[in-house]
Amino acid sequence: MAEVSGREGAKEAVMHARVNIIFGRQDRVEDGVVHLEESDRVVVEGAAGNRGLTTLVDREAGVIVAVSYWDEPIRSSEASLTRAREGAAAAAGGDLLVESYEVVWREEPTRALPGATVRMERVQIDPARVGIGMAFIRDEVLGELRGHHGFCGAEFLVDRETGSGLLLTRWTAGEAAAGVESTLGRLRHDAVERFGTKFPRTETYTLAGASAPN
């Protein structure tokens, strides 16, 4: 597992993620995806400080998620990038919501290809116990998930001040992603009982495109 950040004395290794969520229209969501992949990707990946871009889509709900990775969060706010995000939202006929996180760790033993399924687990950790909560997710939750058939990789994003986080796991297909629900149900219960860490919502997406963070 690549420990991206979170160790004392390793400030230079911190990577940041900007999560752009577009709540679009079902009949226009594909236009938003095409805009992101054919127009915006080159702009984002060519920007100073960019370290990768992942795009996810829930076509039934009309939702697109674009996760861009940065060496410094301020770099993600340049005017050209703002225009690109606004263009994608307009193409999808929707509104844009932005979230910012630190990338704590990530691993990708098998390259996930476009069409793979991505589970996004919303996580809420007690801010006073962020370290313990993150360790539980890394050691126990991921420790069990990686043994399931179809596992391609995972990453954990967190806002240490609020305790809000995202656990993203990649799977070869929807059946593999759905097959871990019983395992996650048990682990969610353990997390609440032991640390007060909650998993309030699960979202499921299809991987539309990705360049690995570097």
SELO-84282 format. One record per residue (C-alpha): x, y, z; residue in one letter. Coordinates in steps of 0.05 Angstrom, whole numbers, padded with zeros to 5 digits, always signed. Layout:
N
XYZA/...
***
This chain:
214
+00000+00000+00000M/+00026+00069-00017A/+00025+00113+00044E/+00014+00180+00011V/+00013+00224+00072S/-00002+00227+00146G/+00067+00213+00175R/+00106+00262+00216E/+00163+00293+00178G/+00132+00275+00111A/+00096+00339+00094K/+00128+00340+00025E/+00093+00275+00007A/+00022+00301+00020V/-00024+00297-00041M/-00090+00334-00044H/-00155+00316-00080A/-00208+00362-00107R/-00274+00324-00114V/-00320+00357-00165N/-00391+00330-00164I/-00438+00348-00220I/-00512+00336-00208F/-00535+00334-00280G/-00594+00310-00322R/-00600+00238-00340Q/-00610+00255-00414D/-00547+00299-00415R/-00500+00263-00368V/-00463+00230-00426E/-00449+00299-00455D/-00417+00318-00389G/-00373+00256-00390V/-00352+00269-00462V/-00335+00341-00444H/-00292+00318-00386L/-00256+00264-00424E/-00247+00298-00491E/-00238+00371-00471S/-00223+00379-00397D/-00175+00321-00385R/-00119+00352-00426V/-00129+00420-00390V/-00128+00389-00321V/-00070+00341-00332E/-00029+00397-00365G/-00038+00444-00306A/+00021+00457-00260A/+00019+00413-00199G/-00032+00363-00226N/-00020+00291-00207R/-00077+00256-00242G/-00152+00256-00256L/-00206+00204-00245T/-00276+00211-00273T/-00336+00170-00248L/-00408+00169-00271V/-00476+00145-00247D/-00515+00149-00311R/-00582+00131-00280E/-00577+00187-00229A/-00543+00237-00276G/-00484+00246-00229V/-00412+00255-00250I/-00353+00256-00202V/-00285+00283-00225A/-00229+00274-00174V/-00166+00314-00191S/-00102+00305-00152Y/-00053+00361-00134W/+00012+00375-00100D/-00018+00439-00071E/-00093+00452-00065P/-00087+00524-00089I/-00066+00500-00158R/-00135+00469-00171S/-00168+00538-00169S/-00135+00569-00231E/-00182+00604-00279A/-00173+00554-00336S/-00192+00497-00290L/-00252+00534-00264T/-00276+00545-00335R/-00266+00471-00351A/-00308+00450-00291R/-00362+00499-00307E/-00362+00475-00379G/-00372+00403-00358A/-00429+00422-00311A/-00463+00461-00367A/-00455+00403-00415A/-00488+00357-00365A/-00543+00407-00351G/-00529+00408-00276G/-00499+00441-00215D/-00429+00433-00188L/-00409+00417-00116L/-00336+00417-00094V/-00303+00380-00037E/-00230+00381-00017S/-00190+00327+00018Y/-00121+00301+00034E/-00102+00235+00002V/-00080+00192+00060V/-00064+00127+00023W/-00078+00090-00041R/-00062+00024-00074E/-00076-00006-00142E/-00052-00078-00148P/-00093-00086-00212T/-00105-00030-00261R/-00179-00014-00263A/-00203-00002-00335L/-00259+00043-00358P/-00325+00007-00344G/-00301-00018-00276A/-00345-00006-00216T/-00325+00043-00161V/-00356+00043-00092R/-00352+00109-00055M/-00363+00100+00019E/-00378+00165+00056R/-00342+00164+00123V/-00350+00207+00185Q/-00296+00201+00238I/-00294+00237+00305D/-00243+00293+00290P/-00209+00278+00357A/-00198+00206+00335R/-00181+00214+00262V/-00116+00175+00267G/-00150+00115+00300I/-00208+00116+00251G/-00162+00119+00191M/-00121+00061+00219A/-00184+00019+00226F/-00204+00032+00154I/-00134+00018+00128R/-00118-00043+00169D/-00185-00077+00181E/-00234-00053+00128V/-00185-00054+00070L/-00151-00116+00099G/-00216-00155+00088E/-00238-00121+00023L/-00174-00136-00015R/-00186-00210-00005G/-00251-00207-00045H/-00255-00228-00117H/-00251-00170-00166G/-00215-00121-00121F/-00172-00073-00163C/-00152-00020-00114G/-00171+00032-00061A/-00156+00101-00035E/-00176+00140+00026F/-00188+00215+00026L/-00199+00255+00089V/-00211+00325+00116D/-00175+00320+00183R/-00210+00381+00213E/-00281+00356+00202T/-00268+00281+00201G/-00305+00274+00135S/-00275+00223+00088G/-00284+00182+00025L/-00264+00109+00017L/-00261+00092-00057L/-00254+00020-00077T/-00249-00004-00149R/-00277-00070-00174W/-00276-00107-00240T/-00352-00109-00244A/-00416-00091-00208G/-00425-00162-00182E/-00358-00160-00148A/-00372-00093-00116A/-00440-00115-00091A/-00410-00179-00063G/-00374-00142-00007V/-00436-00111+00023E/-00444-00162+00079S/-00371-00155+00098T/-00377-00079+00099L/-00441-00083+00140G/-00405-00120+00195R/-00345-00073+00193L/-00389-00012+00195R/-00421-00038+00258H/-00352-00051+00289D/-00329+00019+00270A/-00388+00052+00304V/-00383+00009+00367E/-00308+00017+00376R/-00291+00086+00350F/-00355+00123+00334G/-00335+00122+00260T/-00396+00122+00215K/-00408+00104+00142F/-00471+00145+00128P/-00477+00131+00053R/-00451+00087-00003T/-00450+00112-00075E/-00435+00068-00135T/-00405+00093-00200Y/-00376+00069-00265T/-00304+00088-00280L/-00304+00132-00342A/-00230+00149-00344G/-00168+00154-00301A/-00095+00174-00300S/-00060+00146-00240A/-00037+00197-00188P/+00038+00206-00190N/
***
